[in-house]
Amino acid sequence: MALIALLLASTSVQAYEPVAVTDGGSVGGRVTYKGEPPVPETIAVRKDPEVCGREKTAANLIVGADKGIKNVVARLLDVRRGKPFAKKLSVTIDQKNCEYTPRILLFQAGTRVAIENNDGILHNTNVVAEKNPSFTIAQPKFRRVVERRIDDPEMPMRVRCDVHSWMTSWWIAQEHPYYAVTKADGSFTLSDVPPGDYTLEVWHETLGRTTRPLTINPNAETRVSVEMTKR
């Protein structure tokens, strides 16, 4: 049984093979809102207003003037071989002005996440996961930084502050590097993709998931447009 477990673990680790990509292509995409986007909710602050402010604007759906959606995760599914990850095995999420920054945190599985508290008040980070252990960390003002390692690929993990209910973040632990988060105009780029047929998945915390088939040609950019809306 121990040998079987070891073999399974080895298979999981080797599921994605980093290789030199020759004549790779790219995906240039944009995610937009279909229809009239809702007006963002205004949240009254009842806790620590001297640090947090008197009110917050909900950040669970940010749509620009040209209907581009910010903070959408775009990824290719079922990628087995491709470019190596950038060598970065630690990332930081900040708690400043009673907000998590960034709202969407992308990182390679196996990375150490540093959770910073720059507010000088109590925050309590509650991470809900399925493949990785869920955990809760209390951070009073004297405990400025704590770290946790996230070992397994998982998308998404929900992060909340139990003290300030509006504080939300989403962690994405990647199994391969073909992930991106959309900018304020809804755009994203995936580069150095081995030529072939893929499925593009886009995910948003409020709008859900949708997929598109696409073909990557050598030394060429594949353009894709995705519309999302509330269901």
N, C-alpha and C positions, 0 to 999 in steps of 0.2 A: 504493500500500500504506500509506503514511504517513497519507493521508487516511482510509482505511478504519479504521485503528487508532484515529485520533482520534475518528471517529464512534462506534466501539464503546465507547471509553472514556467519551464523553459520554453514551451511552445508559445505561451502567452507573451513572454518577453520578446520573442523573436518574430511576432506576428507582422511587424513592420520592419522592412530591411532597408537601411540607408545605403544608397548607391550613388555613384556619379551619374547625373542626368545629362544625357546627350541630346541635343536638338529639342530641348523641352519647349513646351508652349505655356500659355498663361490664360487665366480667366479674368476678364474685366467685367465687373457686374455692378448693378445698381438695384436697390430695393426701394420701392415707393409704396405709398398708401393709396389704396383704391377707394375713391369716394371722398366724402368730407370728413377729415379727421376730427375726433372729439376734442373739446376744450379741456386742457389739463386741469385736474382737480387741485384746489388750494387746500392745504392741510394746516389747521391751527395747531400751533406748538403749545403744549401744556407742561412740558418738562424741560428745565434748563434753558429758558428763553434768552438768558443773558449770554449764552454761548451759541445756541442754535438759531436764534432769531425768533420773531413772533409768528412767522408762518413759513411754510414750505410749498413749493410747487411740485406735484407728483412727477416723478421721472420715469414712470413705468412705460410711457409711450411718448417719444420725442419725435415729432414730425416737423420738418423744415417748411419754409415758404413754398418750395418747389416740390413738396410732398415726399422728399427723401426721408427715410426712417433711420435714425441713429440707433446704434447698439443692437443691431441684428448680427447673429453669428452665422457665417457662411462656411461650409466645409464640404469636402469631397468624401463620399462614402466608399467603404471597401477598398481603400488604398493599401496595397501590400508592399510596394517598393517605390522609392523616390528619394528626394534630397534629404540630407541629414538635418536634424534640428540645429538651430543656433545653440552654441554652448552657453546656456544660461540655466542654472539649476536653482535659482532663487528669484522670487518676485515679491513685490510689496503691495499691500493694499492699505490705504490710509483712512483714518477716521478724523475728518477735519470739518469744522462747522456742522457737525452732526450729519455728515454724509459719508458714504463709502466712495472712495475714488481709487480705481475706476469702478464703474457699476458692473462692467463685464470684465472679468479677469481671466485671460487665456494663458495657459502654461502647459509645458510638457509634463506628463505623468511622471512622478518621481521627484518633483520639484518641492522645495521648502518654501512655504508662504509665510512671509513676515507680516504680521498684523500690527499696524502702528496706531497709537492713540495720541494725537496731537492736540486734543481738545482740553486736557486737564480736568476732565470730569469722568464719571463712571460710564463706560460702555460695556456691553455684554454681547459678544459675538456668538451667534448660534448657527452652526453649519449643519444642514440636513442633507445627508447623502445616502446612497443605496449601495454602491460598490465599495466605497470607502467608509471608514468609521465616521459616524456623526459625532459632533462634539460641541461643547459650550465653553467659552473662555470669558471670565470676568476680567475687565481691565480698569481698575481704579487709576487715578491720575499718576500714582507712583509706579505703575506697571506699564511703561510706555510701549514696549515691543514684546510680543510673544510670537513663537514660530510653530508651525505644524507642517509635516511632510505629507503630501498627497500622493499615494503610490500608484493607484489604479486609474486608467482612463475612465472618465465619467462626464456626462453632459446632460443636464446641468446640475450643479449643487447650489441649493438656495441658502443664502446667508442673510441673517437679520440681526438687528440689535434688539434685545429684549427690553431695553430701557427706553429706547426711542423707536416707536413702532414703524415709522416711515422709512427708517434706514434699511435699505435692501441692496444686496449685490448678488451676482451669479458667478460661480467659478466653473470654468471649463478645463478639465484635465485632458490634454490631447494625447492620442495614440500615434499621431503623425503630424507633420507640420503644415498640412494643407487646410488651415483654418484662418479665418479673418473676422474682424468686427467692423461693421460699417461705420463710416465717418458721418459727420453731421448732414452731408448731402445724400446719404444712403449708398455711397460707393464703396467698393472693396476690390482687392486684387489678390489673386493666388498665382504665384510665379513658379517657374522651373518645374512644371508638371510633366511627367513622362507622357508622350503621346498615347492616346487610346480613348476608350469610351468610359464615361463616368456618370455618376449621379451626384448632382449638386443638391445639398440640403441647406435651407435657411431656417433659422429658428429665432423667435422673438418671445420674450417673457409674457407678453400680453396676447400676441397674435398667433402663437402656435408655430407649427412647422409646415413647410411645403417643399416639394422636390422638383427638380428639372433634370432630364437627361441632357448630356452634352458630350461633344467630341472635341478632344484636344489634338490639334494638328501640330506637326513639328515647326518650331520657330515662328509660331503664329499666335495671335490673341483671339480667344473665343469670347465674344460679347454676349452677355445675358442680362435680361431685365426681368425682375420678379415683382409682382404686385401682391400686397398683403392687405387684409382688412379684418375688422372684428367679426367673429362668427356668431 
